[in-house]
Amino acid sequence: MKQVCSVEGCEKSARARGLCKNHYGRLHTHGDPLGGRVTFGEPLAWIEAHVDHQGDACLTWPFGHDGRGYGGIVVNGQKTGAHRYMCGRVHGPAPTSKHQSAHNCGRGHLGCVNPRHLSWKTPKENEADKIFHGTLQQGELIHHAKLTTAEVHAIKMFGEWGFHGWEIVALARVYGVHRKTIGQIFSGKNWKHVQTQVDSVHPTGGRRKLVEDRGLTADDIWDGGYTGEQPL
């Protein structure tokens, strides 16, 4: 006969110590098979209780957070940021769908939802705040970035020198990224904070020399199986 979890109302199969996988995990983490649970409606009730919060220090969201550290909440079945919901309760709906709930403390990534720290700002205004607070994650500071600032600077130099078409494919192989990534760097869509400038035409006028100046060789470009017909 199938043994079910010993927690009242749970009908999942017991895995260890008479508990299902979820309840055993809570027992292991919190010392109680019911530990760590959030009562339905509790996060919303917490927001309502703190809408008139008057303290100047950051008010940290005590419930779940997303991968960036911002508090999360479910409202009418839709996930949203706890700081965004709090901002709406205090300042009314966002002026437009593109407006963001900005923090004047620069600690939104640490879960701050203090209503005195929040206001509606445009994405551009919010980005400026992040730069001011030193919290803007860009370039190699992003945990999944595949390129370094130095590599992007070199790639942009290639773009300034007119690399295109098959040469973009070759550069993508050298740096281990998709050719679209190279194109987006050339166009300034990505890594736009990295600036570079070519003051004059290379004396030889040849791209082979440029590649060698960047610490690469022709073999580096062709390594990886690229079979384009045009040489550097």
DRENLUM-860965 format. One record per residue (C-alpha): residue in three letters; x, y, z. Coordinates in nm, 4 decimals, always signed. Last residue first. Layout:
<rs>
{"ala", {X, Y, Z}} ...
</rs>
This chain:
<rs>
{"leu", {+4.1992, +3.8430, -4.4441}} {"pro", {+4.1222, +3.5617, -4.6865}} {"gln", {+3.7949, +3.5332, -4.8821}} {"glu", {+3.6601, +3.1866, -4.9509}} {"gly", {+3.4894, +3.1242, -4.6190}} {"thr", {+3.5442, +2.7786, -4.4738}} {"tyr", {+3.5208, +2.8407, -4.0987}} {"gly", {+3.6274, +2.5186, -3.9270}} {"gly", {+3.7109, +2.6360, -3.5808}} {"asp", {+4.0501, +2.7871, -3.6525}} {"trp", {+4.0257, +3.0281, -3.9453}} {"ile", {+4.0550, +3.3435, -3.7432}} {"asp", {+4.3132, +3.2081, -3.5013}} {"asp", {+4.5228, +3.0807, -3.7931}} {"ala", {+4.5262, +3.4335, -3.9385}} {"thr", {+4.6835, +3.5465, -3.6160}} {"leu", {+4.5520, +3.7304, -3.3147}} {"gly", {+4.7136, +3.9653, -3.0617}} {"arg", {+4.5147, +4.2712, -3.1666}} {"asp", {+4.8019, +4.3988, -3.3832}} {"glu", {+4.7886, +4.0672, -3.5728}} {"val", {+4.4242, +4.1276, -3.6582}} {"leu", {+4.5030, +4.4804, -3.7752}} {"lys", {+4.7890, +4.3543, -3.9922}} {"arg", {+4.5574, +4.1054, -4.1623}} {"arg", {+4.3036, +4.3840, -4.2113}} {"gly", {+4.5319, +4.5720, -4.4492}} {"gly", {+4.5569, +4.9477, -4.5057}} {"thr", {+4.9270, +4.9114, -4.4366}} {"pro", {+4.9481, +5.2364, -4.2435}} {"his", {+4.6222, +5.1697, -4.0555}} {"val", {+4.3783, +5.4484, -4.1284}} {"ser", {+4.3632, +5.7150, -3.8631}} {"asp", {+4.2192, +5.8056, -3.5242}} {"val", {+4.0149, +5.4905, -3.4622}} {"gln", {+3.7952, +5.5440, -3.1580}} {"thr", {+3.6557, +5.3274, -2.8825}} {"gln", {+3.3758, +5.3561, -2.6309}} {"val", {+3.2377, +5.0779, -2.4109}} {"his", {+2.9072, +5.1965, -2.2647}} {"lys", {+2.7271, +5.0752, -2.5776}} {"trp", {+2.7963, +4.7147, -2.4778}} {"asn", {+2.4976, +4.5999, -2.6842}} {"lys", {+2.2964, +4.7950, -2.9415}} {"gly", {+2.6091, +4.9816, -3.0478}} {"ser", {+2.5895, +4.8651, -3.4093}} {"phe", {+2.9247, +4.6837, -3.3965}} {"ile", {+2.8361, +4.5246, -3.0618}} {"gln", {+2.5035, +4.4050, -3.2026}} {"gly", {+2.6801, +4.2606, -3.5075}} {"ile", {+2.9316, +4.0747, -3.2905}} {"thr", {+2.6490, +3.9289, -3.0816}} {"lys", {+2.4632, +3.8328, -3.3981}} {"arg", {+2.7700, +3.6300, -3.5017}} {"his", {+2.7180, +3.4135, -3.1935}} {"val", {+2.9974, +3.4045, -2.9369}} {"gly", {+3.3225, +3.2120, -2.8880}} {"tyr", {+3.5583, +3.5079, -2.9309}} {"val", {+3.7524, +3.3721, -3.2290}} {"arg", {+3.4470, +3.2046, -3.3813}} {"ala", {+3.2437, +3.5263, -3.3621}} {"leu", {+3.5350, +3.7101, -3.5222}} {"ala", {+3.5231, +3.4717, -3.8206}} {"val", {+3.1476, +3.5114, -3.8620}} {"ile", {+3.1878, +3.8902, -3.8520}} {"glu", {+3.4592, +3.8582, -4.1176}} {"trp", {+3.2167, +3.6695, -4.3434}} {"gly", {+2.9923, +3.9736, -4.3602}} {"his", {+3.1572, +4.2850, -4.2192}} {"phe", {+3.4781, +4.4297, -4.0738}} {"gly", {+3.4982, +4.7986, -4.1555}} {"trp", {+3.7883, +4.9221, -3.9462}} {"glu", {+3.5515, +5.0709, -3.6908}} {"gly", {+3.3963, +4.7266, -3.6490}} {"phe", {+3.7349, +4.5707, -3.5831}} {"met", {+3.7951, +4.8387, -3.3200}} {"lys", {+3.4599, +4.7491, -3.1670}} {"ile", {+3.5765, +4.3895, -3.1334}} {"ala", {+3.8959, +4.5037, -2.9576}} {"his", {+3.6970, +4.7137, -2.7095}} {"val", {+3.4615, +4.4199, -2.6585}} {"glu", {+3.7568, +4.1980, -2.5705}} {"ala", {+3.8925, +4.4518, -2.3220}} {"thr", {+3.5494, +4.4898, -2.1590}} {"thr", {+3.5290, +4.1156, -2.1102}} {"leu", {+3.3038, +3.8815, -2.3047}} {"lys", {+3.0798, +3.5891, -2.2119}} {"ala", {+2.8559, +3.7805, -1.9709}} {"his", {+2.6396, +3.5465, -1.7584}} {"his", {+2.7117, +3.7152, -1.4232}} {"ile", {+2.6628, +4.0692, -1.5514}} {"leu", {+2.9632, +4.2666, -1.4258}} {"glu", {+3.1314, +4.1897, -1.7607}} {"gly", {+2.9221, +4.4528, -1.9341}} {"gln", {+2.6472, +4.6103, -1.7303}} {"gln", {+2.4959, +4.5871, -1.3857}} {"leu", {+2.4088, +4.9377, -1.2699}} {"thr", {+2.4471, +4.9502, -0.8919}} {"gly", {+2.6971, +5.2347, -0.8604}} {"his", {+2.4419, +5.4625, -0.6950}} {"phe", {+2.4844, +5.7351, -0.9584}} {"ile", {+2.4890, +5.4768, -1.2392}} {"lys", {+2.1755, +5.3187, -1.0969}} {"asp", {+2.0067, +5.6599, -1.0754}} {"ala", {+2.0891, +5.7305, -1.4413}} {"glu", {+1.9384, +5.3929, -1.5356}} {"asn", {+1.6218, +5.4894, -1.3462}} {"glu", {+1.5952, +5.8167, -1.5341}} {"lys", {+1.6370, +5.6402, -1.8679}} {"pro", {+1.3833, +5.3707, -1.7729}} {"thr", {+1.1334, +5.6456, -1.6824}} {"lys", {+1.0705, +5.7082, -1.3156}} {"trp", {+0.7959, +5.6309, -1.0650}} {"ser", {+0.8988, +5.6779, -0.7018}} {"leu", {+1.0201, +5.4673, -0.4117}} {"his", {+1.2418, +5.5377, -0.1096}} {"arg", {+0.9643, +5.6663, +0.1173}} {"pro", {+0.7612, +5.3527, +0.0395}} {"asn", {+1.0406, +5.1368, +0.1881}} {"val", {+1.0440, +4.8280, -0.0327}} {"cys", {+1.4143, +4.7390, -0.0107}} {"gly", {+1.4976, +4.3872, -0.1301}} {"leu", {+1.8750, +4.4055, -0.1584}} {"his", {+1.8584, +4.4680, -0.5333}} {"gly", {+1.6391, +4.7684, -0.4526}} {"arg", {+1.9260, +4.9166, -0.2573}} {"gly", {+2.0072, +5.2334, -0.4528}} {"cys", {+1.8478, +5.4455, -0.1799}} {"asn", {+1.6466, +5.6636, -0.4187}} {"his", {+1.4812, +5.3473, -0.5477}} {"ala", {+1.2943, +5.3483, -0.8797}} {"ser", {+0.9613, +5.1823, -0.9636}} {"gln", {+0.9717, +5.1768, -1.3407}} {"his", {+0.7701, +5.3567, -1.6064}} {"lys", {+0.7189, +5.1684, -1.9317}} {"ser", {+0.3520, +5.0871, -1.8699}} {"thr", {+0.2848, +5.4587, -1.8377}} {"pro", {+0.2137, +5.7028, -1.5531}} {"ala", {+0.2489, +5.4101, -1.3061}} {"pro", {-0.0614, +5.3670, -1.0918}} {"gly", {-0.0896, +5.5557, -0.7610}} {"his", {+0.1929, +5.6968, -0.5532}} {"val", {+0.1732, +5.4879, -0.2357}} {"arg", {-0.0096, +5.1738, -0.3472}} {"gly", {+0.1614, +5.1828, -0.6853}} {"cys", {+0.5046, +5.2150, -0.5287}} {"met", {+0.4287, +4.9164, -0.3036}} {"tyr", {+0.3327, +4.7084, -0.6071}} {"arg", {+0.6528, +4.8073, -0.7850}} {"his", {+0.8638, +4.7358, -0.4775}} {"ala", {+0.7025, +4.3927, -0.4399}} {"gly", {+0.7900, +4.3196, -0.8016}} {"thr", {+0.5220, +4.1433, -1.0007}} {"lys", {+0.3811, +3.7954, -1.0497}} {"gln", {+0.0218, +3.7766, -1.1724}} {"gly", {-0.2538, +3.5636, -1.0096}} {"asn", {-0.4442, +3.8647, -0.8843}} {"val", {-0.1267, +3.9927, -0.7205}} {"val", {+0.1690, +3.7588, -0.6687}} {"ile", {+0.4711, +3.9129, -0.4969}} {"gly", {+0.8443, +3.9353, -0.5548}} {"gly", {+1.1190, +4.1175, -0.3697}} {"tyr", {+1.4248, +4.2176, -0.5708}} {"gly", {+1.7469, +4.0198, -0.5172}} {"arg", {+1.8392, +3.9793, -0.8856}} {"gly", {+1.7332, +3.6133, -0.8951}} {"asp", {+1.3911, +3.6981, -0.7570}} {"his", {+1.3052, +3.7366, -0.3908}} {"gly", {+1.0497, +3.5638, -0.1662}} {"phe", {+0.9262, +3.7068, +0.1627}} {"pro", {+1.0621, +3.9496, +0.4224}} {"trp", {+1.0928, +4.2556, +0.1935}} {"thr", {+1.3490, +4.4829, +0.3568}} {"leu", {+1.2548, +4.8329, +0.4714}} {"cys", {+1.5534, +5.0580, +0.4115}} {"ala", {+1.6147, +5.3168, +0.6804}} {"asp", {+1.4201, +5.6438, +0.6776}} {"gly", {+1.1247, +5.5193, +0.8825}} {"gln", {+0.7736, +5.6488, +0.8094}} {"his", {+0.5857, +5.3374, +0.6961}} {"asp", {+0.2398, +5.4393, +0.5767}} {"val", {+0.2106, +5.1582, +0.3215}} {"his", {+0.3589, +4.9162, +0.5764}} {"ala", {+0.0524, +4.7252, +0.6971}} {"glu", {-0.0918, +4.7155, +0.3459}} {"ile", {+0.2321, +4.5590, +0.2168}} {"trp", {+0.2288, +4.2968, +0.4935}} {"ala", {-0.1336, +4.2083, +0.4099}} {"leu", {-0.0317, +4.1552, +0.0495}} {"pro", {+0.2526, +3.9247, +0.1589}} {"glu", {+0.0204, +3.7304, +0.3970}} {"gly", {-0.2562, +3.6678, +0.1440}} {"phe", {-0.2113, +3.2922, +0.1480}} {"thr", {+0.0048, +3.1974, +0.4452}} {"val", {+0.3737, +3.1772, +0.3639}} {"arg", {+0.5424, +2.8516, +0.4569}} {"gly", {+0.9001, +2.8497, +0.5760}} {"gly", {+0.8369, +2.5840, +0.8392}} {"leu", {+0.5555, +2.3321, +0.7963}} {"pro", {+0.7841, +2.0249, +0.8082}} {"asp", {+0.9656, +2.1927, +1.1016}} {"gly", {+1.3412, +2.2130, +1.1626}} {"his", {+1.3618, +2.4989, +0.9097}} {"thr", {+1.5851, +2.3579, +0.6348}} {"his", {+1.5628, +1.9801, +0.6922}} {"leu", {+1.1985, +1.9935, +0.7997}} {"arg", {+1.1185, +2.2152, +0.5023}} {"gly", {+1.2869, +1.9651, +0.2687}} {"tyr", {+1.0945, +1.6794, +0.4306}} {"his", {+0.7728, +1.8697, +0.3646}} {"asn", {+0.8555, +1.9107, -0.0031}} {"lys", {+0.9791, +1.5539, -0.0648}} {"cys", {+0.6866, +1.3907, +0.1121}} {"leu", {+0.7136, +1.2996, +0.4807}} {"gly", {+0.7038, +0.9720, +0.6737}} {"arg", {+1.0665, +1.0028, +0.7761}} {"ala", {+1.1669, +1.0057, +0.4098}} {"arg", {+0.9858, +0.9797, +0.0767}} {"ala", {+0.6143, +0.9783, +0.1575}} {"ser", {+0.3918, +0.9979, -0.1480}} {"lys", {+0.1809, +1.3118, -0.1771}} {"glu", {-0.1604, +1.3289, -0.0128}} {"cys", {-0.1003, +1.6293, +0.2098}} {"gly", {-0.4061, +1.7288, +0.4166}} {"glu", {-0.2455, +1.6566, +0.7509}} {"val", {+0.1297, +1.6076, +0.7218}} {"ser", {+0.2103, +1.2337, +0.7426}} {"cys", {+0.2922, +1.2121, +0.3722}} {"val", {+0.1383, +0.9132, +0.1997}} {"gln", {+0.2403, +0.5481, +0.2104}} {"lys", {+0.1277, +0.3475, -0.0919}} {"met", {+0.0000, +0.0000, +0.0000}} 
</rs>
